[in-house]
Amino acid sequence: ITYINLPFQSKWLYVGTEKGNIHVVNIEVFQLSGYIINWNKAIEISRKTHPGAVVHISDCPLLIGFETGLVVVWDLRTRVADARFTSADPLRSISWHHEGKQFMCSHTDGSLTTWVVKQTTPKPTNIIYPHAKVNKDGKQETCKTIQKVEWTTSKTSESFVIFSGGLTNDLAGRTPSITVMHGKTTTVLEMEHNVVDFITLCETPWAYDHDEPYALVVLLQNDLVVVDLHSQGYPCFANPYSMDLHESPVTCCSYLADCPADLIPALYPIGARSQKRTGFSDREWPISGGEWGSTSCSYSELIITGHADGSLKFWDASSVSFQILYKLKTSKVFEKPKTKSVDGEEDPFAVQQIALCPESRLLCIAGATTHVIFFKFSKQETSGEVTCLEIPIVYEAYDSGNASPEYDFPSQASVEYVVPIHVRGGIQKKPPGYQAELNCLWE
């Protein structure tokens, strides 16, 4: 299966396959119908090559896109193709204009093509490369694939063209992005993770009406981002759900059940105070619907995750979803390392063990660089030094040399030391929450 489409308020699900065929499924009984659109019926009689996998299906009327660039307008009643369009470059996605008279395609060369359904010559009426630049020699730079495009309209403003990918290949390792073209303005929204998919939220579900887009939902590899299309600069909505469990890789975890009744209420206001909610949209979270699961359990549950960057996250697991309570950065106890850890090398601040006493609220963590930090909980901001206890560990390493098979002569031993990361000295401000009191370093 390469593509599926379920029209609004329809019981028929269109399923496109890698072989180029489309099957129709009745979702009320989850059974295949006898209606099949075979690829050899969709192509022209004169064509002798396979059109490739199905990469797009949409209705208004039924539009089928094949991987090689063939686009077919299919008549469901007569079971024949009303029109065929062939692009020079491989196809990735298609988006209908709400009137059903034209559509837009995205391609592997970073181009967007616009086609009119009823035209004398089956050629695109418009071809654009949104991010292409012309070099000094007059040649156009190559661009990355535009994986998906959505073309939405509004009664009160110009149309939106939103797509993922399409940036130039001039720089390696470009940040994943979503591009929003509205009228004559083009805005590139950089994302922190790879873009998996996106969808535009519109006021109407009907394909033949003006879409009136108001938000953009972007599914990333490790996150979910919702963009406000009605506000200047396209800010993101503040996400009410915890999506950043693996913001930094989880290195250890601790679970506490039946915690004291005052523990979670004490952590929540501390975390809420430290979270900076700036730069977000003032509008309400636009996604609604669904039903909550079973009610929360009779006892409180707390999960603490330790991360590779030295941070700890406290989660309320008492209800149907994780709720972030508080984030503690243990790396602030130390000086910033002069060199960053390379790929495959363990982060010096990575948390390896967590020990929390829920009654006294005393916390102790062990890090990757042979350090142990002891924390006390306080609702007030304080100032003071962090006591540092250095524990020297000296060991002898012997060089075997050319040992005799009958007798091993002891060689000269060399004393080696393990040099840890450096602790910040002097008086430090300690924000409300868990405050470092003692730092044990093994040298």
C-alpha positions in Angstrom: 0.0 0.0 0.0 1.4 3.4 -1.0 -1.5 5.8 -0.6 -5.0 5.8 1.0 -7.8 8.3 0.7 -11.2 8.5 2.5 -13.5 11.2 1.2 -15.5 13.2 3.7 -18.6 11.4 4.9 -18.0 8.4 2.6 -17.8 4.7 3.5 -15.5 4.0 0.6 -11.8 4.0 1.2 -9.5 4.2 -1.9 -6.3 2.2 -1.5 -3.4 2.7 -3.9 -0.7 0.0 -4.2 2.9 -0.3 -5.3 1.8 -2.2 -8.4 -0.2 0.8 -9.6 -3.7 -0.5 -8.9 -6.4 1.0 -6.7 -8.8 -1.0 -4.6 -12.0 0.2 -2.9 -12.7 -0.9 0.7 -16.1 -0.6 2.5 -15.0 0.7 5.9 -18.4 -0.2 7.5 -17.7 -3.9 7.1 -14.0 -3.7 6.2 -14.4 -5.7 3.0 -13.0 -5.2 -0.5 -15.5 -4.2 -3.1 -15.4 -5.6 -6.6 -14.4 -2.2 -7.9 -10.7 -2.1 -9.0 -8.9 0.5 -11.0 -6.2 -1.3 -12.8 -3.1 0.6 -13.9 -3.3 -0.8 -17.5 -6.8 0.8 -17.8 -5.7 4.2 -16.5 -2.8 4.6 -18.9 -3.1 5.4 -22.6 -3.3 2.5 -25.0 -0.2 3.7 -26.8 1.9 3.6 -23.5 3.9 0.4 -23.0 5.6 1.2 -19.7 4.4 0.8 -16.2 3.3 4.2 -14.6 4.8 3.2 -11.2 3.2 3.2 -7.8 0.2 5.2 -6.8 1.4 8.3 -4.9 -1.9 10.3 -4.8 -5.6 9.8 -4.7 -8.2 12.6 -4.1 -11.8 13.4 -5.1 -13.3 16.5 -6.7 -13.5 14.5 -9.1 -11.3 11.4 -8.6 -7.7 12.3 -9.3 -5.0 9.6 -9.5 -1.2 10.3 -9.5 1.4 7.8 -10.4 5.1 7.9 -9.4 6.5 8.4 -12.9 4.5 11.6 -13.4 1.3 10.4 -15.0 -1.9 12.0 -13.6 -5.4 10.6 -14.5 -8.9 12.1 -13.9 -11.0 9.0 -13.5 -14.8 8.6 -14.1 -16.1 6.2 -11.5 -19.4 5.5 -13.3 -18.1 4.8 -16.8 -14.8 3.3 -15.5 -12.7 5.2 -18.0 -10.2 8.1 -17.8 -11.6 11.5 -18.6 -8.2 13.1 -18.9 -4.5 12.3 -18.7 -1.6 14.5 -17.9 2.1 13.6 -18.1 4.8 15.6 -16.4 8.5 15.4 -17.3 9.6 14.8 -13.7 8.6 12.2 -11.2 5.5 13.0 -9.1 5.3 13.2 -5.3 1.9 14.8 -4.5 -1.1 16.6 -5.9 -3.5 19.2 -4.5 -6.9 20.2 -6.0 -8.1 23.8 -6.3 -11.5 24.0 -4.6 -13.3 24.7 -7.9 -12.2 21.3 -9.3 -11.0 22.9 -12.5 -7.2 22.9 -11.9 -4.7 21.2 -9.6 -1.1 21.6 -8.5 1.7 18.9 -8.5 5.0 18.7 -6.6 8.0 17.0 -8.2 11.4 15.5 -7.3 13.2 18.4 -9.0 11.8 20.9 -6.5 9.2 22.3 -8.9 5.5 23.0 -8.6 3.3 22.6 -11.8 -0.3 23.9 -12.3 -2.6 22.0 -14.6 -6.1 22.9 -16.0 -8.4 19.9 -16.3 -10.2 20.9 -19.5 -7.6 22.3 -21.9 -6.7 21.6 -25.5 -3.1 20.7 -24.8 -2.2 18.6 -21.8 0.7 20.8 -20.7 1.1 22.7 -17.4 -0.1 26.2 -17.4 2.5 27.3 -14.9 5.9 25.9 -13.7 7.7 27.4 -10.7 10.8 26.5 -8.7 10.0 28.4 -5.4 13.5 28.2 -3.9 15.7 27.9 -7.0 18.4 30.5 -7.6 20.4 31.4 -10.7 24.1 30.9 -10.6 26.7 33.4 -12.0 27.0 31.2 -15.1 23.2 31.6 -15.7 22.3 28.1 -14.7 19.6 27.3 -12.2 20.6 25.6 -9.0 19.2 22.1 -8.4 16.6 21.8 -5.6 15.5 19.0 -3.3 12.3 17.1 -3.7 9.0 18.7 -2.7 7.5 15.8 -0.9 4.0 17.3 -0.4 2.0 20.4 -1.5 -1.4 21.7 -0.4 -3.2 24.5 -2.3 -5.9 26.2 -0.2 -8.1 29.2 -0.9 -9.9 31.9 1.1 -12.7 34.4 0.3 -11.0 37.2 2.2 -7.4 36.8 1.1 -5.1 35.3 -1.5 -4.6 31.5 -1.7 -2.1 29.6 0.4 0.5 27.2 -1.2 2.2 25.1 1.5 4.8 22.5 0.8 7.6 20.5 2.5 11.1 20.3 1.0 12.2 22.0 -2.2 15.2 23.9 -0.8 18.4 24.2 -2.9 21.2 21.7 -2.7 23.9 24.3 -2.2 24.4 23.6 1.5 24.6 20.2 3.1 22.6 19.4 6.2 19.9 22.1 5.7 17.3 22.3 8.4 14.0 20.6 7.6 11.4 23.1 6.8 7.9 23.9 5.7 7.3 26.8 3.1 4.2 28.9 3.2 3.5 31.0 0.1 0.7 33.5 0.6 0.2 35.9 -2.2 3.5 37.5 -3.0 5.2 36.5 0.3 7.2 33.4 0.9 7.9 32.3 4.4 10.2 29.3 5.3 9.4 27.8 8.7 12.4 25.8 10.0 11.7 22.7 12.0 13.8 21.0 14.7 13.3 17.5 13.3 12.6 15.8 10.0 9.1 16.4 8.5 7.0 13.2 8.3 3.8 14.8 7.1 1.6 17.9 7.4 -2.0 18.9 6.9 -3.8 22.2 6.7 -6.8 22.8 9.0 -9.6 24.5 7.3 -13.0 26.0 8.3 -14.9 23.7 5.9 -14.5 20.0 5.2 -16.1 20.3 1.7 -13.7 20.0 -1.2 -15.8 22.3 -3.5 -16.0 25.2 -1.1 -13.4 27.9 -0.1 -11.0 26.2 2.3 -10.4 29.1 4.7 -7.2 27.7 6.2 -6.4 28.8 9.8 -3.7 26.4 11.1 -1.0 24.0 9.9 -0.4 20.7 11.7 3.1 19.4 11.1 4.1 15.9 12.2 7.8 15.7 12.9 10.0 12.7 13.6 10.0 13.5 17.3 7.4 16.2 17.8 4.0 17.7 16.7 3.9 21.3 15.7 0.8 23.4 15.0 1.3 26.7 13.2 -1.1 29.7 13.4 -1.8 30.9 9.8 -3.9 33.9 11.0 -1.2 35.6 13.1 1.6 37.7 11.8 4.9 35.7 11.4 3.1 32.4 11.7 3.8 31.6 15.4 3.3 28.1 16.8 0.5 27.2 19.2 1.6 26.3 22.7 1.3 22.5 22.8 -0.9 21.3 25.7 0.4 17.8 25.4 3.9 16.6 26.3 5.7 15.8 23.1 9.3 16.2 24.2 10.0 13.0 26.1 13.1 12.4 24.0 14.1 16.0 23.5 17.4 14.7 24.7 17.9 10.9 24.6 16.6 9.2 27.8 19.5 7.5 29.6 17.7 6.2 32.8 14.3 6.2 34.4 12.8 6.0 37.9 9.2 5.2 38.8 7.4 6.0 42.1 3.9 4.9 42.9 1.6 6.0 45.7 3.6 9.2 46.3 2.8 11.5 49.2 -0.3 13.6 48.3 1.7 16.9 48.4 4.6 15.9 46.2 3.2 16.4 42.7 1.3 19.6 43.7 4.6 20.9 45.0 6.4 20.2 41.8 3.8 21.6 39.4 3.9 25.4 40.3 7.8 25.3 40.3 7.8 23.9 36.8 5.1 26.2 35.6 7.0 29.2 36.9 10.3 28.2 35.1 8.7 27.5 31.7 9.0 30.5 29.4 5.9 30.6 27.2 7.0 33.4 24.9 6.7 33.6 21.1 3.5 31.4 21.0 0.2 32.3 19.4 -2.4 33.9 21.5 -5.2 31.8 20.0 -6.6 28.6 21.6 -5.3 25.2 20.7 -7.2 24.5 17.4 -7.4 20.7 17.6 -10.5 19.2 19.4 -12.3 15.9 19.4 -11.6 12.4 20.7 -12.5 10.9 24.0 -10.5 10.6 27.2 -9.6 7.1 28.4 -10.4 5.6 31.7 -10.3 7.8 34.8 -7.1 8.4 36.7 -5.9 5.9 39.2 -6.6 6.2 42.9 -3.0 6.8 43.8 -0.4 9.2 42.4 2.4 8.1 40.0 5.6 9.9 39.3 8.1 9.1 36.6 11.5 10.7 36.5 13.6 10.5 33.3 17.3 11.2 33.1 18.7 12.5 29.9 22.0 12.6 28.0 22.3 16.4 28.4 22.2 16.1 32.2 18.6 17.1 32.6 15.9 15.4 34.7 12.2 15.6 33.8 9.5 14.9 36.4 6.2 13.5 34.9 2.8 13.1 36.4 1.7 9.6 35.2 -1.5 9.4 37.3 -3.8 10.2 34.4 -4.2 8.8 30.8 -1.3 10.9 29.5 2.1 12.1 30.7 2.1 15.6 32.1 5.4 17.4 32.5 5.8 18.8 36.0 9.3 20.1 36.3 12.6 20.1 34.5 16.0 20.2 36.4 19.3 20.9 34.6 22.1 19.2 36.6 24.7 20.5 34.1 24.4 24.0 35.6 26.5 22.8 38.5 29.5 22.4 36.2 31.5 24.7 33.9 30.7 24.4 30.2 33.1 22.0 28.6 35.5 23.5 26.1 34.9 20.7 23.6 31.6 19.2 22.6 31.1 15.4 22.7 31.3 13.9 19.2 28.9 11.3 17.8 29.3 7.9 19.6 31.0 9.5 22.6 29.1 9.6 25.8 27.9 13.0 27.0 29.8 13.9 30.2 26.6 15.1 31.9 24.4 12.1 31.1 22.4 10.9 34.0 22.9 7.2 34.8 21.1 6.7 38.1 18.4 8.5 40.0 17.4 8.1 43.7 14.5 10.1 45.2 13.1 9.9 48.7 9.4 10.9 48.2 8.9 11.6 51.9 11.9 14.0 52.5 12.1 15.1 48.8 15.8 14.5 48.9 17.3 13.7 45.5 20.6 12.1 44.4 21.8 11.5 40.8 24.9 9.8 39.4 26.4 11.0 36.2 28.5 9.5 33.4 31.7 11.4 34.4 32.0 9.8 37.9 30.0 12.5 39.7 27.2 12.2 42.2 25.1 15.3 43.1 22.9 15.6 46.1 19.8 18.0 45.9 17.4 19.4 48.4 14.0 20.8 47.5 13.1 24.4 48.2 10.1 26.5 47.2 12.2 29.7 47.5 15.2 31.0 45.5 18.4 30.9 47.5 22.1 31.7 46.9 25.2 29.9 48.0 28.1 27.7 47.1 27.8 24.1 46.2 30.0 22.0 48.4 32.4 19.9 46.4 34.0 16.7 47.7 36.8 15.3 45.6 37.5 11.6 46.1 40.9 10.6 44.5 41.0 7.2 42.9 44.6 6.2 42.0 45.3 2.9 40.2 48.5 1.4 38.7 48.7 0.3 35.1 51.5 -2.3 34.3 53.1 -2.7 30.9 53.6 -6.4 30.3 56.4 -5.8 27.7 58.1 -8.9 26.3 57.2 -11.3 29.1 59.0 -14.6 29.4 56.8 -17.7 29.2 58.4 -19.1 32.4 58.3 -16.0 34.5 56.7 -12.5 34.3 59.1 -9.8 35.5 57.2 -6.8 36.9 57.7 -3.7 34.8 57.6 -0.1 36.0 54.1 1.0 37.0 52.7 4.3 35.8 50.1 6.1 37.9 47.1 7.3 35.9 44.3 9.7 37.0 40.8 10.2 35.7 40.2 13.9 35.2 36.6 14.8 35.7 34.6 17.8 34.5 35.1 21.0 36.5 32.6 22.3 39.1 31.5 26.0 39.0 32.9 27.9 41.9 31.7 30.8 43.9 28.2 31.8 45.1 25.4 30.7 42.7 21.8 31.6 42.4 19.6 28.6 43.0 16.1 28.9 41.5 13.1 27.3 43.3 12.9 23.6 43.0 15.7 21.1 43.5 18.9 22.9 44.5 22.4 21.3 44.5 24.0 21.0 48.0 26.8 18.5 47.5 28.8 17.4 44.5 31.1 14.3 44.8 33.7 13.9 42.2 35.9 10.9 41.7 39.4 11.8 40.4 
